[in-house]
Amino acid sequence: MPTIKTVETLVVQLPTRREHKWAGLTEVIGRYVLVKVTDSDGRVGWGEAPALKDWGGEFGRYFGESAIIVKSVIDTYLAPTITGIELGNIAELHTRMDAVIRGYPYAKAAVEFAVYDVTGRWLDVPVHVLLGGKSRDRVPVTHSIGLISIDEARTEAAKLAAEGIKTIKIKIGVDPERDVAMVHAVREAAGNAMELCVDANEGYKSAGEAVQIIRRFEDCRIKYVEQPVMGIERISDVARRIDAPVMADESAWNAHDAIQIINQGQVQIVSIYTTKAGGLYKAMEVGAVCRAAGLLCNVNGSIETGVGNLANVQLAAASPAVTLSCVIPVSVPAEAQSGQIGGIYYKDDLLVAPMKFEDGAIVVPDGPGMGIDVDIKKIEKYQIAI
Ligand SMILES: [Mg+2]
């Protein structure tokens, strides 16, 4: 049985198509840690931690991680403790990582993706097979409109509709008047066939304020309202008082959080990340808990490069709980870009081939491991020192 031989880390920075921001974000997207795992036969697997220092749980419950923190945690603690583990023993991988250092789910997730990738390459199967199989062949993409001007959003929404995107998420939570005007403008520009959702990233100060603002754009037919305020009890309060379903994101990191949300009995949707729970294995657990309680799920993320985004696609393909459109990029290297903006946040990407995008959805890749090979030349090109 092959074993994990070496674990290496490096940091990349991808050029962005335009500035992408949300409430609370204080750094650029795309400066992320890559993990390279080599097995005892010389096979290589890749993972990514799209860690952001200002992205955490509610009331300090989980801490922000950044590139330098993730790299340090992996190099110092995780790499030495997982060397020698047999490929395929993901349970042992998590036991050892959790024993050597508490927390740091983004660092652990990145290592786990690389191990899943190399395991899939060893067995010559895609990662979704290792997760239990494919629940779907295509992953519908929700395009996220960040904190841009209303005029820019109008232009972008019309173009997205023309490209076949079926769901748009609008970042709100900064200024009530702007938010209300923005949602109405995007509804008008995108047309009635588009599904619209909003994400306040905990930006409103109280449940009452959130309810008042949401009521002013509920006539725009909102599919869901994501994380309007901070706190499981407070998003549950909002959910009790509005018609649109509420989605938990910052409140929902792991399976235990999902149980707390379910116990409040109000929130109807949970946003699963490959990273918040600490990897695909634990993200599948979040999905299982939500599914057992009748909650709907999507896969959401931090605008990963193609390396981390392949893990998103594998999770969205495998988890039976994930029935909603997913807020994940369509990873396309520069040579394959053709002016499409739906799901595209970067000018270039780290994969040898683009993700196949058809009718508003990513076609789940069936190649071994994460499904598409990484482009080593691109990784070298975008590697930065930190
Ligand atoms: Mg969110």
Residues whose N, C-alpha, C, O or C-beta is under 5 A from the ligand:
A	BS01	MG	D199 E226 D249
